[in-house]
Amino acid sequence: MNASSLIRSSIALLACAVAAVSARAQDFIFVNKQAAYVQTGPATTAPQATEPFQFSAGVDGGTATNPAPPNTLVLPNNAGTRTLTFGGEGGGQGWQIEQSFATQAAMDAAFPNGTYVLNLGGRATSVPLTGDLYPNVPVATITGGTWSNGVLMLDRASPVTVTINFTQNYLAGRSRLGIYIDASSGQGTDLGTENDFTASTLTLTVPANSLSAGGVYQLNMEANRAITFDTTSVPGATVIGAYSNRVQVTINVSGPPAPPTFTQQPSPQNVAAGSTVVFTAFANNATSYQWRRDGVNFGSPQGPTLVLSGASVVSGDYSVVASNATGSATSNTARLSTFVTSDFGRLINLSILSSIPTTGDSFTLGYVVGGTGTTGAKPLVLRAAGPSLAAFGVAGTLNDPKIELFAGSTPTGGNDNWGGTTVLSTAFVGVGAFPYLSTTSLDAAAVANITTRDNSVKVSAAGSGTGTVIAEVYDATPAGTSTATTPRLLNVSVLKTIDAGTSLTAGFVLRGQTARTVLIRAIGPGLAAFGLTGMTDPQLTLFAGTSQIGGNDNWGGNAAISATASAIGAFAITDSNSRDAMLLRTLGTGDYSVRVSGAGSAGGLVIVEIYEVP
């Protein structure tokens, strides 16, 4: 836990006490000194290795919105003035100053005891802070567990009792005590309590099986003493001058796992009859998944993802039972409905917002046209917008993009400057694309009727320009005219080098009366099959609008993904341990995006692909 979090927690404990005293108090004007320690054995404490002492001052709360600066803290004894910074912990409102020190002497030299004055928007508030940090550090007596290398080792199957004993030194002024457990690893449920000081001991009992096996936790013991506690002098605010003391114990948990709990439930699906549908559910601690239809098990345990295709796509209520050695849990029920329609879900757009970072650089969008039983040409609109991105506040745009079209390796056309033609302007409206800035902008665009299967568009700069560009491929089939024989965009992709520490976002749109299953891949190591050196470890995150709905780092040789890739003709990834990223999902009609970056901020060449799964 960092210095800011330690200080915020101290103020929060005192704020809880304030809420019980004065319902009208919404702002907390504070000056706080805090010492932080770790306990590494049954009765031993030692200062943290770095920055164990923290000073903070400012104002937090609902009404401390944004007074006009300068907002300052005047130190006691003519020791100087400091500027407060706007922005609270976790995005909250407030003005604060925070600083950490290796020793108490260094903290007291920089921020001496005495009366501090906070000037906020013309309001001056005095906060006296006198005395010393707690002379005695709280030490926990822990019944249960064993110590190993400064870490408390617990078996989750056994209860644990934590008792803190205090002396009267802690009971001066208005005081609060907190004792709680943080799930540092993101597992389990936080446990804790906090009380006004009414006795010299406080006990926390951790029930058996309440912590997760393999979890790493922090036991936090925090004492706060308010030297200044004023709820009347500043309307709508409470003034606090406080000393705080924090001791932490690291806990590692072993023992049998907790029963599974679902973190992702299966979603209802409406699909075309005979098409592929994917149900996905995840549960913490699960070692096996058994899917059910209408309450009856079918097949062997299939894992967290159920893939149905062809004759196996049967309407009904689907659920899954997640199990481990300790117990099991049943997911919510998701309804699968099938329809006979020619207007089934399909890909209609791919957009790539990226950049031409250096002179002579380029990237390529690929698209495959067709589909079983389809005939005729596929009308498309292809664009590369640079100057027109200025309308969206995008800086550093590519001033003159160009596009080159290919069928396989054969050039079939292209465009440098779109020229403001009526044909293109009308096509933009027809596919719902944003308009270009003017008829003379140097953006690029073309319309095409595609009869070949494998196609691509190369995006680059005309001349030596660099900058941001959005490249787009639109299905220009008129609305309401799609039938079962209308060619579709079966696969859209982009091949692009992603710089270290950056990401690439591929947007895609699904339209039609039913959901569509898609296979999404970010391939880096797998490019070796083509003699290319790719990104060593790509990862992908899937969004619906701005909401994250899925993701993957390493695909792990997933059997369903491998079989699906083979069935739709995607090039094979033969190494099940490769660090390529893949995701198989059934998605309703709507706007989606895939963000791809390197795990650990790695960069490199990657191909991002979105396949229709029939």
TORFIBA-334510 format. One record per residue (C-alpha): y, z, x; residue in one letter. Coordinates in steps of 0.02 Angstrom, whole numbers, padded with zeros to 5 digits, always signed. Layout:
BEGIN
YZXA;...
END
This chain:
BEGIN
+00000+00000+00000M;+00169-00051+00076N;+00327+00052+00091A;+00407-00022-00065S;+00254+00018-00170S;+00248+00196-00105L;+00430+00227-00148I;+00418+00144-00318R;+00270+00253-00362S;+00368+00410-00316S;+00513+00363-00428I;+00394+00311-00568A;+00312+00483-00569L;+00481+00567-00588L;+00532+00439-00719A;+00382+00489-00825C;+00448+00666-00826A;+00621+00603-00872V;+00555+00509-01024A;+00493+00672-01098A;+00662+00755-01070V;+00784+00623-01132S;+00734+00476-01241A;+00903+00393-01210R;+00887+00388-01020A;+00846+00209-00971Q;+00920+00191-00795D;+00861+00292-00646F;+00992+00315-00510I;+00899+00384-00360F;+00898+00434-00178V;+00724+00467-00108N;+00644+00518+00056K;+00456+00503+00071Q;+00323+00546+00197A;+00155+00456+00189A;-00008+00510+00268Y;-00192+00466+00269V;-00333+00591+00256Q;-00482+00544+00362T;-00598+00692+00339G;-00635+00845+00232P;-00480+00940+00289A;-00386+00832+00414T;-00226+00732+00395T;-00131+00619+00511A;+00026+00514+00490P;-00006+00332+00454Q;-00010+00227+00609A;+00149+00131+00565T;+00303+00168+00459E;+00245+00332+00380P;+00422+00382+00325F;+00524+00288+00196Q;+00702+00302+00130F;+00758+00218-00030S;+00910+00224-00144A;+00977+00124-00289G;+00960+00103-00476V;+00811+00043-00578D;+00800+00021-00766G;+00829-00079-00921G;+01020-00074-00924T;+01053-00099-00739A;+01061-00287-00760T;+01175-00362-00629N;+01343-00277-00593P;+01463-00383-00492A;+01446-00352-00304P;+01486-00278-00185P;+01367-00137-00231N;+01352-00007-00096T;+01278+00158-00039L;+01399+00275+00050V;+01307+00393+00169L;+01351+00577+00190P;+01461+00647+00330N;+01551+00481+00359N;+01388+00407+00423A;+01431+00234+00356G;+01405+00118+00208T;+01255+00010+00167R;+01244-00141+00051T;+01120-00135-00094L;+01010-00285-00131T;+00976-00350-00307F;+00796-00368-00368G;+00669-00233-00407G;+00487-00212-00360E;+00378-00336-00457G;+00530-00435-00516G;+00613-00289-00605G;+00801-00265-00623Q;+00899-00155-00505G;+00996-00134-00343W;+00909-00049-00197Q;+00903-00016-00013I;+00736+00024+00069E;+00695+00061+00251Q;+00543+00127+00345S;+00535+00235+00501F;+00403+00290+00624A;+00464+00471+00626T;+00555+00591+00512Q;+00685+00618+00648A;+00727+00433+00650A;+00742+00430+00460M;+00855+00583+00456D;+00964+00511+00594A;+00990+00349+00497A;+01004+00435+00327F;+01061+00616+00347P;+01047+00748+00213N;+01199+00775+00105G;+01285+00692-00042T;+01261+00504-00063Y;+01376+00396-00169V;+01311+00239-00256L;+01447+00114-00305N;+01381-00006-00436L;+01499-00122-00529G;+01644-00001-00511G;+01539+00151-00562R;+01525+00284-00426A;+01384+00410-00441T;+01355+00558-00324S;+01176+00607-00282V;+01155+00766-00178P;+01000+00771-00067L;+00975+00928+00037T;+00830+01021+00113G;+00676+00953+00197D;+00519+00854+00161L;+00374+00961+00100Y;+00327+01079+00241P;+00143+01068+00193N;+00046+00907+00169V;-00071+00907+00018P;-00254+00899+00070V;-00396+00850-00046A;-00556+00951-00063T;-00685+00821-00118I;-00852+00871-00192T;-00972+00726-00172G;-00985+00584-00048G;-00989+00584+00141T;-00862+00539+00274W;-00894+00396+00396S;-00765+00336+00522N;-00623+00404+00419G;-00684+00328+00255V;-00758+00422+00108L;-00926+00345+00059M;-00974+00371-00124L;-01128+00329-00226D;-01060+00269-00392R;-01208+00346-00486A;-01145+00521-00446S;-00986+00605-00512P;-00850+00653-00389V;-00725+00795-00405T;-00559+00795-00309V;-00458+00956-00299T;-00287+00976-00217I;-00226+01150-00172N;-00040+01184-00153F;+00068+01326-00090T;+00227+01390-00174Q;+00326+01276-00058N;+00289+01137-00181Y;+00348+01229-00334L;+00534+01233-00294A;+00646+01130-00409G;+00579+01006-00534R;+00412+00942-00468S;+00278+00816-00514R;+00104+00784-00447L;-00001+00627-00463G;-00181+00602-00413I;-00259+00434-00452Y;-00374+00298-00387I;-00316+00119-00360D;-00444-00021-00365A;-00388-00102-00202S;-00520-00237-00214S;-00475-00282-00393G;-00635-00206-00461Q;-00662-00066-00584G;-00541+00038-00685T;-00398+00137-00610D;-00419+00324-00642L;-00293+00463-00627G;-00182+00598-00697T;-00009+00672-00666E;+00066+00839-00715N;+00218+00948-00699D;+00182+01090-00578F;+00115+01236-00677T;-00014+01294-00550A;-00054+01271-00367S;-00206+01160-00396T;-00243+00996-00483L;-00416+00921-00509T;-00473+00743-00544L;-00653+00711-00597T;-00719+00535-00568V;-00863+00508-00690P;-01026+00432-00632A;-01033+00242-00644N;-00845+00226-00666S;-00819+00139-00498L;-00893-00030-00451S;-01028-00048-00320A;-00956-00131-00167G;-00780-00086-00220G;-00646-00025-00100V;-00526+00102-00175Y;-00378+00209-00126Q;-00372+00391-00181L;-00185+00432-00193N;-00115+00609-00198M;+00072+00613-00227E;+00192+00759-00245A;+00375+00741-00293N;+00513+00871-00292R;+00680+00832-00375A;+00823+00919-00284I;+00947+00833-00401T;+00895+00806-00581F;+01042+00761-00694D;+01022+00682-00867T;+01199+00711-00932T;+01334+00659-00810S;+01302+00470-00817V;+01284+00399-00994P;+01119+00310-01020G;+01050+00359-00850A;+00961+00496-00755T;+01015+00542-00578V;+00873+00593-00461I;+00879+00653-00281G;+00700+00681-00227A;+00579+00715-00085Y;+00405+00640-00101S;+00242+00659-00008N;+00093+00541-00017R;-00082+00559+00054V;-00212+00421+00039Q;-00400+00421+00061V;-00499+00258+00076T;-00658+00255-00029I;-00805+00135-00010N;-00927+00133-00156V;-01113+00098-00153S;-01254+00119-00278G;-01318+00016-00424P;-01191-00104-00501P;-01106-00075-00666A;-01171-00175-00814P;-01091-00348-00828P;-00921-00366-00914T;-00855-00537-00963F;-00696-00600-00880T;-00705-00774-00957Q;-00776-00811-01129Q;-00848-00981-01183P;-00726-01090-01282S;-00762-01185-01444P;-00783-01373-01419Q;-00760-01526-01530N;-00843-01677-01449V;-00902-01852-01490A;-01086-01857-01539A;-01197-01887-01388G;-01062-01853-01258S;-01072-01720-01123T;-01008-01545-01159V;-00989-01398-01040V;-00982-01215-01088F;-00922-01094-00955T;-00923-00903-00953A;-00909-00776-00812F;-00954-00592-00804A;-00924-00466-00666N;-01084-00403-00581N;-01196-00528-00672A;-01352-00587-00580T;-01420-00699-00720S;-01360-00789-00876Y;-01465-00836-01028Q;-01382-00956-01150W;-01416-00950-01337R;-01391-01068-01483R;-01374-00989-01654D;-01435-00825-01579G;-01595-00898-01504V;-01629-00917-01318N;-01658-01094-01258F;-01714-01152-01087G;-01726-01046-00932S;-01577-00946-00866P;-01447-01079-00825Q;-01306-00984-00737G;-01127-00963-00797P;-01108-01149-00838T;-01209-01236-00975L;-01208-01427-00973V;-01271-01521-01127L;-01281-01710-01140S;-01355-01844-01250G;-01484-01780-01374A;-01460-01601-01315S;-01283-01597-01388V;-01320-01505-01550V;-01190-01424-01663S;-01206-01237-01675G;-01145-01069-01614D;-01166-01044-01426Y;-01163-00881-01328S;-01232-00813-01165V;-01311-00649-01112V;-01260-00592-00937A;-01378-00468-00853S;-01409-00366-00697N;-01526-00224-00648A;-01416-00098-00739T;-01390-00183-00907G;-01327-00336-01000S;-01181-00398-01105A;-01168-00537-01234T;-01019-00655-01237S;-00917-00706-01388N;-00987-00849-01492T;-00914-01023-01466A;-00938-01157-01599R;-00992-01332-01546L;-00946-01469-01671S;-00992-01653-01649T;-00910-01804-01728F;-00942-01990-01740V;-00779-02075-01691T;-00715-02222-01589S;-00558-02125-01543D;-00647-02005-01426F;-00562-01908-01287G;-00511-02013-01137R;-00400-02014-00982L;-00235-02104-01011I;-00125-02054-00864N;-00126-01997-00683L;+00033-01941-00594S;+00054-01883-00415I;+00212-01793-00360L;+00210-01802-00171S;+00310-01864-00024S;+00323-01997+00109I;+00356-01874+00251P;+00370-01995+00397T;+00421-02175+00423T;+00277-02292+00390G;+00175-02164+00291D;+00092-02207+00125S;-00036-02145+00001F;-00156-02229-00120T;-00198-02202-00304L;-00368-02268-00357G;-00423-02307-00534Y;-00585-02371-00607V;-00582-02469-00771V;-00724-02502-00892G;-00856-02405-00986G;-01025-02445-01062T;-01006-02573-01202G;-00822-02610-01167T;-00750-02785-01149T;-00584-02869-01112G;-00436-02822-01004A;-00355-02650-00985K;-00164-02651-00997P;-00082-02530-00874L;+00092-02476-00820V;+00107-02427-00637L;+00260-02343-00565R;+00333-02261-00409A;+00493-02167-00448A;+00606-02100-00312G;+00792-02114-00355P;+00762-02075-00539S;+00689-01905-00496L;+00869-01849-00466A;+00885-01832-00656A;+00761-01687-00644F;+00855-01599-00504G;+00732-01656-00368V;+00817-01662-00198A;+00769-01769-00050G;+00696-01912-00152T;+00630-02074-00077L;+00774-02194-00099N;+00673-02355-00110D;+00486-02342-00150P;+00373-02491-00170K;+00198-02519-00242I;+00060-02640-00193E;-00085-02674-00311L;-00264-02711-00258F;-00428-02758-00342A;-00553-02693-00217G;-00475-02749-00053S;-00389-02902-00127T;-00200-02893-00156P;-00157-02934-00337T;+00030-02898-00348G;+00161-02767-00324G;+00343-02723-00343N;+00488-02659-00239D;+00637-02642-00358N;+00598-02644-00543W;+00756-02741-00590G;+00784-02666-00762G;+00682-02799-00854T;+00657-02787-01042T;+00469-02802-01019V;+00462-02648-00908L;+00587-02546-01010S;+00485-02579-01167T;+00324-02535-01076A;+00398-02368-01020F;+00438-02322-01200V;+00265-02376-01257G;+00173-02259-01138V;+00297-02115-01156G;+00359-02124-00976A;+00530-02055-00931F;+00665-02189-00915P;+00734-02242-00747Y;+00914-02197-00705L;+00982-02373-00719S;+00931-02556-00719T;+00985-02566-00537T;+00891-02412-00472S;+00775-02446-00326L;+00623-02371-00414D;+00466-02479-00423A;+00360-02527-00575A;+00238-02658-00635A;+00130-02700-00787V;-00045-02768-00763A;-00196-02821-00865N;-00346-02763-00766I;-00516-02846-00781T;-00594-02783-00619T;-00681-02615-00606R;-00616-02540-00443D;-00428-02547-00415N;-00292-02458-00319S;-00104-02449-00294V;-00027-02412-00125K;+00137-02315-00126V;+00255-02325+00023S;+00438-02345+00069A;+00528-02510+00076A;+00598-02501+00251G;+00602-02339+00350S;+00642-02213+00212G;+00560-02045+00183T;+00564-01922+00037G;+00487-01864-00126T;+00410-01988-00248V;+00307-01981-00407I;+00172-02113-00426A;+00099-02146-00599E;-00039-02247-00683V;-00028-02261-00874Y;-00152-02331-01000D;-00042-02450-01101A;-00165-02479-01243T;-00057-02470-01402P;-00077-02307-01498A;-00206-02315-01637G;-00294-02471-01572T;-00428-02395-01460S;-00607-02431-01512T;-00778-02404-01435A;-00761-02572-01345T;-00588-02541-01272T;-00597-02521-01082P;-00550-02348-01020R;-00489-02264-00861L;-00657-02195-00802L;-00594-02118-00640N;-00423-02087-00563V;-00396-02025-00385S;-00272-02005-00243V;-00306-02010-00056L;-00171-01912+00036K;-00140-01805+00189T;-00079-01632+00140I;+00024-01543+00271D;-00026-01366+00321A;+00046-01236+00204G;+00087-01361+00067T;-00005-01426-00086S;-00027-01584-00189L;-00019-01587-00378T;-00110-01718-00480A;-00063-01723-00664G;-00176-01804-00793F;-00172-01826-00981V;-00316-01831-01108L;-00292-01909-01280R;-00406-01943-01429G;-00485-01849-01574Q;-00615-01755-01471T;-00630-01658-01310A;-00686-01744-01150R;-00789-01675-01006T;-00715-01711-00834V;-00776-01687-00657L;-00635-01640-00539I;-00661-01647-00352R;-00556-01612-00196A;-00656-01687-00052I;-00612-01653+00130G;-00769-01625+00236P;-00863-01753+00128G;-00747-01892+00191L;-00851-01892+00351A;-00972-02008+00259A;-00835-02141+00271F;-00794-02106+00452G;-00639-02004+00406L;-00589-01831+00465T;-00541-01734+00311G;-00466-01564+00273M;-00591-01432+00328T;-00580-01322+00172D;-00488-01389+00018P;-00470-01283-00138Q;-00417-01333-00313L;-00335-01245-00459T;-00335-01316-00637L;-00190-01290-00757F;-00162-01328-00941A;+00027-01341-00947G;+00080-01191-00842T;-00075-01085-00879S;-00212-01074-00748Q;-00380-01110-00831I;-00498-01132-00685G;-00522-01166-00501G;-00643-01182-00357N;-00644-01162-00170D;-00820-01205-00109N;-00934-01297-00230W;-01093-01214-00163G;-01212-01355-00201G;-01199-01328-00390N;-01347-01419-00468A;-01255-01468-00628A;-01110-01541-00529I;-01227-01635-00412S;-01325-01710-00558A;-01167-01758-00650T;-01090-01840-00497A;-01248-01943-00474S;-01252-01995-00658A;-01073-02060-00658I;-01082-02146-00489G;-00972-02030-00387A;-01011-02037-00202F;-01135-01902-00155A;-01097-01744-00058I;-01265-01711+00023T;-01218-01548+00110D;-01233-01408-00018S;-01141-01293+00103N;-00991-01408+00127S;-00822-01332+00091R;-00773-01468-00033D;-00707-01405-00201A;-00771-01462-00371M;-00756-01412-00553L;-00846-01472-00711L;-00754-01434-00874R;-00741-01492-01054T;-00556-01506-01101L;-00468-01539-01265G;-00331-01669-01280T;-00175-01616-01186G;-00081-01618-01021D;-00167-01546-00866Y;-00137-01535-00680S;-00239-01499-00525V;-00157-01415-00376R;-00247-01443-00211V;-00212-01354-00048S;-00303-01297+00107G;-00388-01127+00104A;-00299-01021+00232G;-00151-01144+00232S;-00253-01278+00321A;-00193-01459+00309G;-00277-01628+00320G;-00336-01783+00229L;-00410-01755+00055V;-00461-01862-00093I;-00429-01787-00265V;-00534-01864-00404E;-00542-01844-00593I;-00693-01926-00675Y;-00732-01954-00859E;-00906-01887-00896V;-00978-01986-01044P;
END
